Amino acid sequence: MQRITDKQLKAVVDRINRITGSPENYCSEDGSTTIGHYCLDGAYGGVSLHRICSAGGGVTDVLSCGHVNKRQLYELMHAWIRGYNAAKESTK
């Protein structure tokens, strides 16, 4: 089984920002956080997918799983993308 890298996780988060039409950068040019931006957070030896929800930098745990290992997060984000795409298709 191949090891999941930070670069691979970042690529999936970038894809989530693209397909959802969310801001691609954590901060705008004036230095304020960009509400709606998806990003990675690391703590407790794990990683989590967060979304900026306030101008002060508040976040939500998108997958409600806390900080998990990289492989778990990679698989959860891909499942989230499949669900997002399925939901978009069902509304057409």
N, C-alpha and C positions, 0 to 999 in steps of 0.2 A: 504494500500500500504506500503510495507516494505521500510525502510530508506536505502539509499545507503551509504556504509561506505568507508573510505579511503582504507581499506584492500580489498574491492571488486573492487574498481577502479584499484588498483595496480595489482590485479590478472589479470584483462583484459589487462592491458598494458604489463604485462609479457607474456601473450598469444600472443599479437601482435608481440612482439620481437621474440618469438619462431617461429611463423608461417612465418614470413618474413625473418628469418635467420639473424636478426639484432643483434648487440651486446647486451648482457643482462645487462651489467653494464654501468653506466653513465661515469665512469672513468676507464682507464686502470691502470695497476700496477704502471706505472711511473707517474700517477697523471693527465695525459692528458685526455681530453674528448674524448669519442668514437663516431666518426661520424657515423650516421645511427641509433643510439640508440633512441628509443621512450621513453618518460617520461611524467610525470604529472607536471603541473605548477599551482600554486595557486596565485590568485591576485583578488582584487576587490570583495572579497567574493565568488568567483567562481573558477572553475578549467578548465584546457585546456589540450589537448593532443599535445605535442611538439615532434619534432624530431631534434636531433643534426645535424647541417649541416656544421659546421666548427670546426677546431681544437681549435679555441678560445672560443668555447661554444655557437656560434650563433645557433638559432633555427628557425624552421618554425612551423606555426600553421597548423597542419595536416588537421584538419577538417574545417578550416577557419571560426570558429564560435566565436572566442574570448573566454573569460572566462564565463562559464555558470554554472548552478547549477549541483550538482553531478548526479542527476537522468538523466538530459539531456545528460551529457557527457557519462554516462554509456550506454544509449540507442544509442547515436551516434557512440560510439566505436563498439558496437555490429553490427550496420548497416554497418560500415566500414569493419568489419571482414566478414560479409555475402557477401558484394560486392567483396572483395579481393578473397574469395574462389570461387565465381561465375566466376570471371575473370580467375582464374587459371584453372577451369574446362573447360572453353570455348576454351582454348589454347591447350587442349590435343587432 
